[in-house]
Amino acid sequence: MGELRVTIDRLCPVIRTVPDLTTLNTLLMVVAHVVREQMGIKPPSEDGTTIRNKQPMWLRRLEENVAKLRSDLSRLTEMSRGTTQKFQTVDMIYRRYPLLPKKGYKQVIEEVKQRLLAKAGKIRRYKKKQKTFIDNNLFQNNQRNFYRKLEKGGSDPTPVNCDPEDQTRTLNFWKNIWENEAGHNTEAEWLEGVQENFETVNQQEEFQITTERVAARVKGMTNWSSPGINGLHAFWIKH
């Protein structure tokens, strides 16, 4: 968005110097068309209404940043290998990363990778959350269309495998947590402070996990919240 504003500011003095009204009108139409494309606004439809891109502006900016980082990462990698680059490319890289001579290619490349992973991960989490929200909303309002969408593969639900190997792995995972005793350092110094703080606290009564307790807890879960290690959404557990 900043680069777009700079471009418009550069065009303003040029527009003021155009003497011909027809040429001025054509130039303004071209500028408006470029601005519309940069902002992700689709051209007007036949009825004259303008269709805007449903993606938020911050997401489009983030996707542009990811594209730039990927391009920079490729160029930095090639420069570190000694590949000949254009003068404009080398100059642009050094202007974007002024500490490159001090840090070196290896460190700068690693920093770019971390920034790229962080931004791409944010986009991926947002889109996954949006898809889950849309599916959950569709299920609440129109279950028929929701199941049709699942049949057509439009929702991309988490695959559920019922192979014996997967069941055994899931069973062993929880057994290692609830059945196997773990050894700890009972002589750690910080334990004395914890014991003093909890001397007046009564010991918790034994808690029994029953089928009724589990069923009541599952009933209150959100249908399409993030699944656990078994990959099952709460909807499938409920039904």
Sequence and secondary structure as in RCSB ss.txt:
>XXXX:A:sequence
MGELRVTIDRLCPVIRTVPDLTTLNTLLMVVAHVVREQMGIKPPSEDGTTIRNKQPMWLRRLEENVAKLRSDLSR
LTEMSRGTTQKFQTVDMIYRRYPLLPKKGYKQVIEEVKQRLLAKAGKIRRYKKKQKTFIDNNLFQNNQRNFYRKL
EKGGSDPTPVNCDPEDQTRTLNFWKNIWENEAGHNTEAEWLEGVQENFETVNQQEEFQITTERVAARVKGMTNWS
SPGINGLHAFWIKH
>XXXX:A:secstr
 HHHHHHHHHHHHHHHT   HHHHHHHHHHHHHHHHHHTTB    TTS   B SS HHHHHHHHHHHHHHHHHHH
HHHHHTT    HHHHHHHHHH TTHHHH HHHHHHHHHHHHHHHHHHHHHHHHHHHHHHHHHHHHH HHHHHHHH
HHT S        HHHHHHHHHHHHHHHTS     TT HHHHHHHHHTTTS         HHHHHHHHHTS TTS
   TT   HHHHH 
